[in-house]
Amino acid sequence: MFLHQQGSRIEVAKPQVFSGKMEEVSTFINATRLYIRMKMTEEAMTTQVAWVLSYVQGGVVEVWKDNLLDELAKGESEVESAEQLFTKIRNDFRETSEEERKIEQLRTIEQRERTCNEYVQEFKKVARGSGYEGRPLIEKFKRELNGAIRRKLAEAEEPPTTIGEWQERAVRLDRNQRQSRAEERILGRNAARPGGNVCQEGGHMEEEKGR
């Protein structure tokens, strides 16, 4: 149960500055609401609103605050309490649901230069709770998968049919390709050495004979 004592001696952490980022909305509102309940219940509603706004700072959100303060001064705003202000913050800086955030992350996730295993692990984390499954999830995964790997799997005699198969076989193929390229580089360096032999096995013996 919350205490409602003006000037309570209980130490309450003040909120962090709210910069307008979507991911800060819940934390900011919870922190300011708690502080008001513990320390400012006897303050006027206008004072509570002004106090909350004092922690709204930086960039675009500063302009938003200035506009709201101007509306309040002219009596043109419907915000009359901290709770109404919290509702406006949620609406204007739209705190999306977990599922919506996951979907947005799926739109932007890419493999790029990472290993396929790194891509798969991040994809699994983001996909969990996104609402995607079956064919739509597979298409999301394939879209940003390395093009060469995607084509080889799609053109295989028995292409993968589930998201699990796509991920497992993509990781295996990517690992094999990387290992093959590494071996080619080693063989290339050996072949470039004076007296070197392209075939590693017995290479040292051939060199010894030539000495």
C-alpha positions as CSV (number, residue, x, y, z in Angstrom):
1,M,0.0,0.0,0.0
2,F,1.3,3.4,-0.9
3,L,1.9,6.0,1.7
4,H,0.3,9.4,1.1
5,Q,2.1,11.7,3.4
6,Q,3.3,15.1,2.3
7,G,7.0,15.4,2.8
8,S,7.4,11.7,3.8
9,R,10.9,11.0,5.2
10,I,11.1,7.9,3.0
11,E,13.7,8.3,0.3
12,V,12.2,8.1,-3.2
13,A,14.3,8.1,-6.3
14,K,13.4,10.9,-8.7
15,P,12.7,10.0,-12.3
16,Q,15.3,10.0,-15.1
17,V,14.8,12.7,-17.7
18,F,12.3,11.8,-20.4
19,S,13.8,12.4,-23.9
20,G,10.8,11.3,-25.9
21,K,12.0,7.8,-26.7
22,M,9.3,5.2,-27.0
23,E,11.1,2.7,-24.7
24,E,11.4,5.3,-21.9
25,V,7.6,5.9,-21.6
26,S,6.7,3.2,-19.1
27,T,9.7,3.7,-16.9
28,F,9.3,7.5,-16.8
29,I,5.6,7.3,-16.0
30,N,6.0,4.7,-13.3
31,A,8.9,6.7,-11.6
32,T,7.0,10.0,-11.7
33,R,3.8,8.5,-10.5
34,L,5.5,6.8,-7.6
35,Y,7.3,10.0,-6.5
36,I,4.0,12.0,-6.6
37,R,2.2,9.4,-4.5
38,M,5.0,9.4,-2.0
39,K,6.0,13.1,-1.9
40,M,3.5,15.3,-3.6
41,T,-0.1,14.2,-2.9
42,E,-1.0,17.5,-1.2
43,E,0.5,19.6,-4.0
44,A,-2.0,21.2,-6.4
45,M,-2.6,19.4,-9.7
46,T,-1.0,22.2,-11.7
47,T,2.1,21.9,-9.5
48,Q,2.3,18.1,-10.1
49,V,1.9,18.6,-13.9
50,A,4.6,21.3,-13.9
51,W,6.9,19.1,-11.9
52,V,6.5,16.2,-14.3
53,L,7.1,18.5,-17.3
54,S,10.3,19.7,-15.7
55,Y,11.7,16.2,-16.4
56,V,10.7,16.3,-20.0
57,Q,13.9,17.6,-21.8
58,G,15.8,17.5,-25.0
59,G,15.3,17.6,-28.8
60,V,11.9,17.2,-30.2
61,V,10.3,16.5,-26.8
62,E,11.4,20.0,-25.7
63,V,9.3,21.5,-28.5
64,W,6.4,19.3,-27.5
65,K,6.7,20.5,-23.9
66,D,6.8,24.2,-24.9
67,N,3.7,23.7,-27.0
68,L,1.9,22.1,-24.1
69,L,2.9,24.8,-21.7
70,D,1.7,27.4,-24.1
71,E,-1.7,25.6,-24.4
72,L,-1.9,25.3,-20.6
73,A,-1.2,29.0,-20.2
74,K,-4.0,29.8,-22.6
75,G,-6.4,27.3,-21.1
76,E,-6.5,25.3,-24.4
77,S,-5.3,22.0,-23.0
78,E,-7.4,19.2,-21.5
79,V,-4.5,18.2,-19.2
80,E,-5.5,19.1,-15.7
81,S,-3.8,16.4,-13.7
82,A,-0.6,14.3,-13.7
83,E,-2.6,11.2,-14.8
84,Q,-4.1,13.1,-17.8
85,L,-0.5,14.1,-18.6
86,F,0.6,10.5,-18.5
87,T,-2.2,9.6,-20.9
88,K,-1.1,12.3,-23.3
89,I,2.5,11.2,-23.1
90,R,1.5,7.6,-23.9
91,N,-0.6,8.7,-26.8
92,D,1.9,11.3,-28.2
93,F,4.9,9.1,-27.8
94,R,3.0,6.0,-28.5
95,E,4.2,3.1,-26.4
96,T,3.7,0.1,-28.7
97,S,2.9,-3.4,-27.5
98,E,5.6,-6.0,-27.1
99,E,4.2,-7.7,-30.2
100,E,4.4,-4.5,-32.3
101,R,8.0,-3.9,-31.2
102,K,8.9,-7.4,-32.2
103,I,7.4,-7.0,-35.6
104,E,9.2,-3.8,-36.1
105,Q,12.5,-5.5,-35.1
106,L,11.8,-8.3,-37.6
107,R,11.5,-5.7,-40.3
108,T,15.0,-4.4,-39.7
109,I,17.0,-7.4,-38.6
110,E,19.8,-8.3,-41.1
111,Q,22.6,-10.9,-41.4
112,R,25.1,-8.7,-43.3
113,E,28.6,-9.7,-42.4
114,R,27.7,-11.8,-39.3
115,T,27.8,-15.5,-39.2
116,C,24.5,-17.3,-39.9
117,N,24.5,-18.6,-36.3
118,E,24.6,-15.0,-35.0
119,Y,21.8,-14.0,-37.3
120,V,19.7,-17.1,-36.3
121,Q,20.1,-16.5,-32.6
122,E,19.0,-12.8,-32.9
123,F,16.2,-13.8,-35.2
124,K,14.9,-16.4,-32.7
125,K,15.0,-13.9,-29.9
126,V,13.1,-11.2,-31.9
127,A,10.6,-13.7,-33.4
128,R,9.6,-15.0,-30.0
129,G,6.3,-13.2,-29.2
130,S,6.0,-11.5,-32.6
131,G,2.9,-13.4,-33.6
132,Y,4.6,-14.7,-36.7
133,E,4.7,-18.4,-37.4
134,G,4.7,-20.9,-40.3
135,R,5.3,-19.6,-43.8
136,P,5.2,-15.8,-42.9
137,L,8.0,-16.4,-40.4
138,I,10.1,-18.4,-42.9
139,E,9.7,-15.6,-45.4
140,K,10.9,-13.1,-42.8
141,F,13.9,-15.2,-42.1
142,K,14.8,-15.8,-45.7
143,R,14.5,-12.1,-46.7
144,E,17.7,-11.0,-44.9
145,L,19.6,-14.3,-45.0
146,N,22.8,-14.3,-47.1
147,G,21.7,-14.5,-50.7
148,A,24.0,-17.3,-51.7
149,I,22.9,-19.5,-48.8
150,R,19.3,-18.7,-49.4
151,R,19.6,-19.8,-53.1
152,K,21.5,-23.0,-52.4
153,L,18.9,-24.1,-49.8
154,A,15.9,-23.1,-52.0
155,E,17.4,-25.0,-55.0
156,A,18.4,-28.1,-53.0
157,E,16.9,-31.4,-54.0
158,E,15.0,-31.4,-50.8
159,P,14.7,-27.8,-49.6
160,P,13.8,-27.0,-46.0
161,T,10.2,-26.7,-45.2
162,T,10.1,-25.5,-41.6
163,I,11.7,-22.5,-39.9
164,G,13.7,-24.9,-37.8
165,E,15.1,-26.7,-40.9
166,W,15.9,-23.4,-42.6
167,Q,17.8,-22.2,-39.6
168,E,19.7,-25.4,-38.9
169,R,20.7,-26.0,-42.5
170,A,21.6,-22.4,-43.1
171,V,23.9,-22.4,-40.1
172,R,25.5,-25.6,-41.2
173,L,26.0,-24.4,-44.8
174,D,27.4,-21.1,-43.6
175,R,29.8,-22.8,-41.3
176,N,31.0,-25.1,-44.1
177,Q,31.5,-22.3,-46.5
178,R,33.5,-20.2,-44.0
179,Q,35.7,-23.2,-43.2
180,S,36.2,-23.9,-46.9
181,R,37.3,-20.3,-47.5
182,A,39.7,-20.4,-44.6
183,E,41.3,-23.6,-45.9
184,E,41.6,-22.1,-49.4
185,R,43.4,-19.2,-48.0
186,I,45.8,-21.5,-46.1
187,L,46.4,-23.6,-49.2
188,G,46.9,-20.5,-51.3
189,R,49.6,-19.2,-48.9
190,N,51.3,-22.6,-49.0
191,A,51.3,-22.7,-52.8
192,A,52.8,-19.2,-52.9
193,R,55.8,-20.2,-50.9
194,P,59.0,-21.1,-52.8
195,G,59.1,-24.9,-53.2
196,G,55.6,-25.1,-51.8
197,N,53.1,-27.8,-52.8
198,V,49.4,-27.2,-53.4
199,C,48.6,-30.4,-51.6
200,Q,49.3,-30.1,-47.9
201,E,49.6,-33.8,-47.2
202,G,53.2,-34.7,-47.8
203,G,54.0,-31.1,-48.6
204,H,56.8,-30.9,-46.0
205,M,58.3,-34.2,-47.4
206,E,58.4,-32.8,-50.9
207,E,60.2,-29.7,-49.7
208,E,62.7,-31.8,-47.7
209,K,63.5,-33.8,-50.9
210,G,64.1,-30.7,-52.8
211,R,66.7,-29.4,-50.3
